């Protein structure tokens, strides 16, 4: 399972760390669309009132994992750095 571990920033502040099997730019687009349609969690509610031009996504690392659990363990490590 190939995964992209990424961080989303508002200017210089890290506001979210996640994982995806998709292209990270595609994933950012999905997050921004979700915040417009149905902001159901703290992160998406945060995005509702933000200027999207200040929101960026950066690749932390590309990894190969045996399963989703391994990917989530690595995600937790990235969050706790």
DAVENZI-V75112 format. One record per helix or strand. SS is the DSSP state (A for helix, B for strand). FROM is the first residue (numbers start at 0). LEN is the number of residues. Records with the same first field share a line. If there is no record, write none. Layout:
SS->FROM-LEN  FROM-LEN
This chain:
B->1-9  12-8  54-10
A->23-14  41-7  51-3  67-12
